C-alpha cells in the first residue's frame, strides 16, 4: 500500500482553482450512462420473495448516498478504455458490499441515523438488518461470478474480508487511550480504503488494463479512501446532522479513537489528561463533554493537523493518475481527490 509518512503532517496539494471548486458533479455526469444500467441492476438484484429484504435494502440504498465506490469502478474502467460492461457488475457488487457493511456497522454501533434517515435496525430490528446485510453480500458475489473474472472476484472477496477485520479491530480498540496514529491508519486502511481501492482496481482489471495501470488505480483508490475517511472523522466534530446524515459526535460517544481525537489528546495530554481519561478511557461521558472536546480540538490545532494529513493522501491519489493521459476522466478523478478533503458533508 502506498501511504504517507503517518507521523508527518503534509501540506495541502498545489491544486488549481478549477480543482478546488470541483466536486463530484463532473464524475457523476461522465458516469451517468453507465449508472443508469448499474442502478437498474442494483434494483433487480435487491428483489426477493421475502418482502422485508427489498424494503430494508431500499431504505438504505435509495437514501441518497454518494455512490462513490460504483463511480470509482466505472471511472477506472473508462479511464482504461474498457470495451465491455463487466464493470457494471463490479460497480453493483461494491455498492452491495458497502451497504452490507453499513447495515452491520449500525447494529454494532447502535447508530440512530444513516444518510439522514432512521437507521434500519431501529425500524426492522437488529436481526433483520444483519441478515439483509448477509443477503447483499451474497448478491455481490453472484454479480462477480457472472463476469467470469477470477481476478476481480479475488480482489473484491479479499477486500470484504479485510473490511471485516478492520471493523473488528476498531471495535477492539474502542475507548483505547493508547491507540496510535499508525493503529488508526491500519484501521481505516481496512474498514474504508480497502473497498475504494478494490473498486478502482477491479474496474481497471475489468477493462483489461496493463499491470502498471492496475497498480496506479489501486494506489489512487487506497489514498483516496484514506483521505475520505479522515475527512469524515473530522466532520464528526465539525458538522451537524442535517449535513452529515448522521448525528455529529457519534464517534466520540462510541469511543472511536479517530485521528482528530488522537492528535487532540497528544496536544493536550498535560492540562486535559483527566478529561480524556474520564470520557475516553473510563467511558464516563456527560452532557457538554462533546462540546468541550470540540473546543480542545480547535484550540490545539488538531482538526487542522488532521486535515493536513488527509490532504497529503489526496495529493498522493492525484499523483497516482500521472500515468494516464490528460482528459475528462482523469480530470474528474483528480477533482474527486480534492473534493474528498474539502467537502463539508
C-alpha positions in Angstrom: 0.0 0.0 0.0 1.3 3.5 -0.9 0.9 5.8 2.1 2.1 9.0 3.6 4.5 9.1 6.5 1.9 8.8 9.2 3.9 10.8 11.7 4.3 13.8 9.3 1.8 16.4 8.6 1.7 17.0 4.9 1.0 20.4 3.3 -2.1 20.9 1.1 -1.6 19.9 -2.5 -0.9 22.6 -5.1 -4.4 22.4 -6.5 -5.6 24.6 -9.3 -8.7 26.8 -8.7 -10.7 24.6 -11.0 -9.9 21.5 -8.9 -10.6 23.2 -5.7 -14.0 24.4 -6.9 -14.8 21.0 -8.4 -16.9 18.4 -6.7 -18.4 15.1 -7.8 -20.7 16.6 -10.4 -18.2 16.1 -13.3 -17.7 12.5 -12.3 -21.4 11.9 -11.9 -22.1 13.4 -15.3 -19.5 11.3 -17.0 -20.7 8.1 -15.3 -24.4 8.8 -15.9 -24.9 6.5 -18.9 -23.2 3.6 -17.0 -25.0 4.4 -13.8 -28.5 4.1 -15.4 -27.7 0.4 -16.1 -25.9 -0.1 -12.8 -28.8 1.3 -10.8 -31.2 -0.9 -12.7 -29.0 -3.9 -11.9 -28.9 -3.0 -8.2 -32.7 -2.7 -8.2 -33.2 -6.0 -9.9 -30.8 -7.9 -7.6 -32.4 -6.5 -4.4 -35.6 -8.3 -5.3 -36.7 -11.2 -3.1 -39.9 -13.1 -2.3 -39.3 -12.2 1.4 -40.7 -8.6 1.4 -38.6 -7.3 4.2 -35.4 -7.8 2.2 -36.0 -5.3 -0.7 -37.8 -2.9 1.7 -34.9 -2.8 4.2 -32.2 -2.7 1.5 -34.0 0.1 -0.4 -34.3 2.1 2.8 -30.5 2.5 2.8 -29.6 2.1 -0.9 -32.2 4.6 -2.1 -31.4 7.1 0.7 -29.2 9.3 -1.4 -25.7 8.1 -0.7 -22.8 9.5 -2.9 -22.4 6.2 -4.7 -18.6 6.9 -4.8 -17.5 3.3 -4.9 -19.5 2.4 -8.0 -18.5 5.7 -9.6 -14.8 4.8 -8.9 -15.3 1.4 -10.6 -16.9 3.0 -13.7 -14.3 5.8 -13.9 -11.4 3.4 -13.6 -12.8 1.1 -16.4 -13.5 4.1 -18.7 -10.1 5.7 -18.0 -8.5 2.5 -19.1 -10.6 2.3 -22.3 -12.9 -0.6 -21.5 -14.7 -2.2 -24.4 -17.1 -4.3 -22.2 -19.6 -3.8 -19.4 -18.2 -6.1 -16.8 -17.6 -3.1 -14.6 -21.4 -2.8 -14.3 -21.4 -6.0 -12.3 -18.5 -4.9 -10.2 -20.0 -1.5 -9.5 -23.2 -3.0 -8.3 -21.2 -5.5 -6.2 -19.2 -2.8 -4.5 -22.4 -0.9 -3.6 -23.9 -4.1 -2.2 -20.7 -4.8 -0.1 -20.7 -1.2 1.1 -24.4 -1.2 2.0 -24.0 -4.6 3.8 -21.2 -3.2 6.0 -23.2 -0.1 6.8 -26.1 -2.3 8.0 -23.8 -4.3 10.1 -22.0 -1.3 11.5 -25.2 0.5 12.5 -26.2 -2.6 14.6 -22.7 -2.8 16.2 -22.6 0.9 16.9 -26.3 1.3 17.8 -26.4 4.2 15.4 -29.6 6.3 15.3 -29.2 7.8 11.8 -27.8 6.8 8.5 -27.9 9.0 5.4 -30.3 11.3 7.1 -32.8 8.6 7.8 -33.6 6.5 10.9 -31.2 3.6 10.9 -32.7 0.4 9.5 -32.2 -1.7 12.7 -34.5 0.7 14.6 -37.3 0.0 12.1 -36.9 -3.7 11.3 -34.8 -4.8 14.2 -31.1 -5.8 14.5 -31.5 -9.4 13.4 -33.2 -8.4 10.1 -30.6 -5.7 9.4 -27.8 -8.2 9.9 -29.4 -10.9 7.8 -30.3 -8.5 4.9 -26.6 -7.4 5.0 -25.7 -11.0 4.6 -28.2 -11.3 1.6 -26.5 -8.3 0.0 -23.0 -9.9 0.4 -24.4 -13.0 -1.3 -25.8 -10.9 -4.2 -22.5 -9.2 -4.6 -20.6 -12.4 -5.1 -23.2 -13.6 -7.6 -22.6 -10.5 -9.6 -18.9 -11.0 -9.6 -19.0 -14.7 -10.6 -21.2 -13.9 -13.6 -18.4 -12.0 -15.2 -16.1 -15.0 -15.2 -13.2 -12.7 -13.9 -11.5 -14.7 -11.2 -9.0 -11.9 -10.6 -11.7 -9.3 -9.9 -13.5 -11.9 -7.7 -10.3 -12.3 -5.8 -9.9 -8.6 -5.4 -13.4 -8.0 -4.0 -13.6 -11.1 -1.9 -10.3 -10.2 -0.2 -11.5 -6.7 0.3 -14.6 -8.0 2.0 -12.5 -10.0 4.4 -10.2 -7.0 5.1 -13.1 -4.7 5.8 -14.5 -7.1 8.4 -11.1 -7.4 10.0 -10.9 -3.6 10.2 -14.3 -3.3 11.8 -13.3 -5.9 14.4 -10.0 -4.2 15.1 -11.8 -0.8 15.6 -14.3 -2.5 18.0 -11.4 -3.9 20.0 -9.7 -0.6 20.1 -12.7 1.5 21.2 -12.0 3.7 24.3 -8.3 2.9 24.0 -6.2 5.9 25.1 -3.0 4.2 23.8 -4.2 3.9 20.2 -1.5 5.4 17.9 -1.8 7.2 14.6 -0.3 4.1 13.0 -3.0 1.9 14.5 -5.6 4.4 13.2 -4.3 4.3 9.7 -4.3 0.5 9.8 -7.9 0.5 10.8 -9.1 2.9 8.2 -7.0 1.3 5.5 -9.0 -1.8 6.2 -12.5 -0.6 7.0 -12.7 2.2 4.4 -9.8 2.4 1.9 -9.8 -1.3 1.1 -13.2 -1.0 -0.8 -12.2 2.2 -2.5 -9.0 0.6 -3.8 -10.9 -2.6 -4.7 -13.5 -0.6 -6.7 -10.9 1.2 -8.8 -8.6 -1.8 -9.1 -11.4 -4.1 -10.3 -12.6 -1.5 -12.8 -9.1 -1.4 -14.3 -8.9 -5.3 -14.3 -12.4 -5.5 -16.0 -11.1 -3.2 -18.8 -8.1 -5.4 -19.5 -5.7 -2.7 -18.4 -1.9 -3.1 -18.1 -0.4 -4.1 -14.7 1.1 -0.7 -14.4 -2.3 1.0 -14.8 -4.0 -1.5 -12.4 -1.4 -0.7 -9.7 -1.8 3.0 -10.3 -5.6 2.8 -9.8 -5.2 0.6 -6.8 -2.9 3.3 -5.3 -5.4 6.1 -6.3 -8.3 4.3 -4.6 -6.3 3.4 -1.4 -5.1 7.0 -0.9 -8.4 8.5 -1.8 -10.1 6.2 0.7 -7.7 7.3 3.5 -8.3 11.0 2.7 -12.0 10.5 2.6 -12.2 8.7 5.9 -10.0 11.2 7.7 -12.2 14.0 6.5 -15.3 12.0 7.6 -13.7 11.8 11.1 -13.0 15.5 11.1 -16.6 16.3 10.1 -17.9 14.2 13.1 -16.5 17.1 15.2 -17.5 19.9 12.9 -20.7 19.1 11.1 -24.3 18.7 12.0 -26.9 16.0 11.5 -28.6 17.8 8.6 -25.4 17.9 6.6 -23.8 14.7 7.7 -26.9 12.4 7.5 -25.9 11.1 11.0 -25.5 12.6 14.4 -22.4 14.7 15.0 -20.4 13.4 17.9 -21.2 9.7 17.2 -17.5 8.8 17.1 -16.9 10.5 20.4 -19.9 8.8 22.1 -18.9 5.4 20.7 -15.3 5.8 21.9 -13.7 5.7 18.4 -10.1 7.0 18.5 -10.1 8.8 15.2 -7.2 11.0 14.0 -8.7 14.3 15.4 -9.1 12.7 18.8 -5.6 11.1 18.8 -4.0 14.4 17.8 -6.0 16.4 20.3 -5.2 14.0 23.2 -1.5 14.2 22.3 -1.6 18.0 22.1 -3.4 18.5 25.5 -2.1 15.5 27.4 -0.9 17.6 30.3 -3.7 20.1 31.0 -6.6 17.9 29.9 -5.5 14.4 30.5 -8.1 13.8 33.2 -10.9 14.8 30.8 -9.7 12.3 28.2 -9.2 9.6 30.8 -12.8 10.0 32.0 -14.5 10.4 28.7 -12.5 8.1 26.6 -10.6 5.7 28.9 -13.4 5.2 31.5 -16.3 5.7 29.1 -17.9 8.2 31.5 -19.5 10.9 29.4 -22.0 13.6 30.4 -23.8 16.5 28.7 -21.3 19.1 27.5 -18.4 16.7 27.1 -18.6 16.6 23.3 -18.7 20.4 23.1 -15.6 20.6 25.4 -13.8 18.0 23.2 -14.7 20.1 20.1 -13.2 23.2 21.8 -10.0 21.3 22.6 -9.6 20.1 19.1 -10.0 23.6 17.7 -7.7 25.3 20.2 -5.0 22.6 19.9 -5.0 22.7 16.1 -5.8 19.0 16.0 -8.5 19.4 13.3 -6.2 21.5 11.1 -3.4 19.0 11.6 -5.8 16.1 10.7 -6.9 17.8 7.6 -3.3 18.4 6.5 -2.7 14.6 6.8 -5.8 14.0 4.7 -4.7 16.5 2.1 -1.4 14.6 1.9 -3.2 11.4 1.0 -5.4 13.3 -1.5 -2.2 14.6 -3.1 -0.8 11.1 -3.5 -4.1 9.9 -5.0 -3.8 12.6 -7.7 -0.1 11.8 -8.2 -1.1 8.2 -9.0 -3.0 9.4 -12.0 0.0 10.9 -13.6 0.5 7.7 -15.7 -2.7 8.5 -17.6 -3.2 10.9 -20.4 -5.0 14.2 -19.6 -8.7 14.0 -20.4 -12.2 14.3 -18.8 -11.9 11.1 -16.8 -8.5 11.9 -15.3 -9.7 15.5 -14.5 -12.8 14.2 -12.8 -10.8 11.8 -10.6 -8.3 14.5 -9.7 -11.2 16.7 -8.7 -12.7 13.9 -6.6 -9.4 13.7 -4.7 -9.5 17.3 -3.8 -13.2 17.2 -3.0 -12.7 14.3 -0.6 -10.9 16.6 1.8 -12.6 20.0 1.0 -16.2 18.7 1.3 -18.4 19.6 4.3 -20.8 16.6 4.0 
